[in-house]
């Protein structure tokens, strides 16, 4: 083999290497293209997720504000209800006292005009009960010898 043969082999080797380089270059370009597409897709997903996060944060803020307002309204209504209940209790006790007072006033006036004392009223009340119910306290004081 001569110089021409060696040159021919060298040219073939150079072509094969050039083909290999071109093939690797094409593969690297395809890999770069796929990675670029993947990066763009991930960036879009990230943008969507960030947008969703911002929306959720706004919603959360609104819900917290609404919750705070509801809590304040509940506290206000609770205080209002307690005040209303207190007013009703006071009104009921005032009415009860007024009714009691109104019912006792004629009796007190009668006692004053009749000049009776507390002791006299007590005696009168007990005698009324004893006559009405037939229960004289002295009957229970009988001794064993008196029963025979």
Backbone torsions as a table, in degrees:
resi	resn	phi	psi	omega
1	UNK	NA	138.9	-174.0
2	UNK	-106.0	-166.4	-178.4
3	UNK	-63.5	-40.2	-179.9
4	UNK	-63.2	-37.5	178.9
5	UNK	-65.4	-41.2	179.4
6	UNK	-67.3	-39.0	178.4
7	UNK	-65.6	-40.0	179.6
8	UNK	-63.4	-42.6	178.9
9	UNK	-65.0	-40.9	-179.4
10	UNK	-65.0	-41.7	179.2
11	UNK	-65.0	-43.7	178.4
12	UNK	-61.0	-42.9	178.7
13	UNK	-63.9	-42.0	179.5
14	UNK	-63.5	-41.1	178.2
15	UNK	-64.3	-43.2	180.0
16	UNK	-63.0	-42.9	177.8
17	UNK	-64.2	-42.0	179.3
18	UNK	-62.0	-41.6	177.5
19	UNK	-61.6	-44.4	-179.5
20	UNK	-62.4	-42.7	178.7
21	UNK	-63.3	-44.1	179.3
22	UNK	-62.7	-42.2	178.7
23	UNK	-62.2	-46.8	178.3
24	UNK	-63.1	-39.3	178.7
25	UNK	-62.6	-43.8	178.8
26	UNK	-63.1	-44.3	179.0
27	UNK	-62.0	-41.7	178.8
28	UNK	-65.8	-38.7	177.1
29	UNK	-63.2	-43.0	178.4
30	UNK	-63.4	-43.1	178.5
31	UNK	-63.3	-41.8	177.0
32	UNK	-62.0	-42.9	179.0
33	UNK	-61.4	-46.4	179.4
34	UNK	-62.5	-43.1	179.5
35	UNK	-65.3	-38.3	177.5
36	UNK	-63.8	-45.1	177.3
37	UNK	-60.8	-43.9	179.5
38	UNK	-62.0	-44.0	178.3
39	UNK	-61.1	-45.1	179.5
40	UNK	-62.6	-41.7	177.7
41	UNK	-62.2	-45.5	179.5
42	UNK	-64.7	-37.5	177.4
43	UNK	-64.8	-40.7	177.4
44	UNK	-63.9	-44.2	177.8
45	UNK	-60.9	-41.7	178.7
46	UNK	-62.4	-42.8	178.9
47	UNK	-62.4	-42.6	178.5
48	UNK	-63.2	-44.9	-179.7
49	UNK	-63.5	-40.0	177.8
50	UNK	-65.1	-39.1	177.8
51	UNK	-64.1	-45.8	178.0
52	UNK	-61.1	-40.3	179.1
53	UNK	-63.0	-42.9	178.6
54	UNK	-62.4	-41.7	178.8
55	UNK	-63.2	-45.3	-179.6
56	UNK	-63.7	-40.4	178.3
57	UNK	-63.6	-40.3	177.0
58	UNK	-63.1	-44.2	178.5
59	UNK	-60.2	-44.7	179.8
60	UNK	-61.0	-42.5	178.6
61	UNK	-61.9	-44.3	178.4
62	UNK	-63.5	-42.0	-179.6
63	UNK	-65.0	-40.3	177.5
64	UNK	-62.8	-41.6	178.8
65	UNK	-63.6	-44.5	178.9
66	UNK	-63.6	-40.7	178.6
67	UNK	-62.5	-44.0	179.6
68	UNK	-62.2	-42.8	178.9
69	UNK	-64.1	-42.7	178.0
70	UNK	-62.6	-41.0	179.3
71	UNK	-63.0	-43.0	178.4
72	UNK	-63.9	-41.3	178.6
73	UNK	-64.6	-40.3	178.5
74	UNK	-63.2	-44.3	178.4
75	UNK	-62.3	-42.1	179.1
76	UNK	-61.6	-47.8	-179.1
77	UNK	-65.0	-36.3	178.2
78	UNK	-63.9	-45.0	177.7
79	UNK	-62.9	-42.5	179.4
80	UNK	-62.2	-41.4	179.3
81	UNK	-66.2	-43.5	178.7
82	UNK	-60.7	-41.2	178.5
83	UNK	-65.0	-40.9	179.2
84	UNK	-64.4	-42.9	178.2
85	UNK	-62.9	-42.2	179.0
86	UNK	-62.6	-42.4	178.5
87	UNK	-63.1	-42.6	178.2
88	UNK	-63.2	-42.8	178.5
89	UNK	-61.5	-44.3	179.7
90	UNK	-64.6	-41.3	179.8
91	UNK	-65.9	-40.8	-179.8
92	UNK	-65.9	-43.9	-179.9
93	UNK	-68.3	-36.4	177.3
94	UNK	-65.1	-43.6	178.0
95	UNK	-63.9	-42.4	179.4
96	UNK	-61.9	-44.4	179.0
97	UNK	-64.9	-38.8	179.8
98	UNK	-64.5	-44.3	179.3
99	UNK	-63.6	-45.0	178.6
100	UNK	-62.1	-44.8	179.7
101	UNK	-62.2	-45.4	-179.9
102	UNK	-62.6	-37.0	-178.6
103	UNK	-74.8	-29.7	-178.8
104	UNK	-86.6	-23.2	-176.4
105	UNK	-56.2	-48.0	-179.9
106	UNK	-62.7	-37.5	-179.6
107	UNK	-66.6	-42.9	179.6
108	UNK	-64.7	-42.8	179.1
109	UNK	-62.4	-41.3	179.5
110	UNK	-64.4	-40.3	179.0
111	UNK	-64.9	-41.3	-179.3
112	UNK	-65.6	-43.2	-178.5
113	UNK	-72.1	-30.7	178.8
114	UNK	-83.7	-12.9	177.7
115	UNK	73.8	20.9	-179.6
116	UNK	-77.4	148.4	176.4
117	UNK	-98.3	172.5	177.3
118	UNK	-60.9	-40.4	-179.5
119	UNK	-62.6	-41.9	179.3
120	UNK	-64.8	-40.9	178.6
121	UNK	-63.0	-42.8	-179.5
122	UNK	-61.9	-45.2	179.4
123	UNK	-62.3	-43.7	-179.6
124	UNK	-62.6	-42.9	-179.8
125	UNK	-63.4	-42.9	-179.4
126	UNK	-66.9	-41.3	-179.6
127	UNK	-65.0	-36.3	178.4
128	UNK	-61.9	-45.5	-179.4
129	UNK	-63.9	-41.8	-177.3
130	UNK	-66.2	-41.6	-179.9
131	UNK	-68.4	-44.3	-177.2
132	UNK	-65.3	-45.0	-173.8
133	UNK	-100.0	-6.4	178.4
134	UNK	67.3	25.9	-177.9
135	UNK	-110.4	93.1	174.9
136	UNK	-88.8	131.5	-177.2
137	UNK	-65.0	-22.7	-176.0
138	UNK	-73.4	-23.0	-178.5
139	UNK	-64.3	-32.6	-178.0
140	UNK	-78.3	-4.7	-177.3
141	UNK	-93.2	4.6	-178.9
142	UNK	-61.4	145.4	179.1
143	UNK	-90.0	170.8	180.0
144	UNK	-62.4	-37.1	-177.6
145	UNK	-69.3	-32.0	-179.3
146	UNK	-72.8	-27.7	-178.1
147	UNK	-70.8	-30.4	-177.0
148	UNK	-77.7	NA	NA
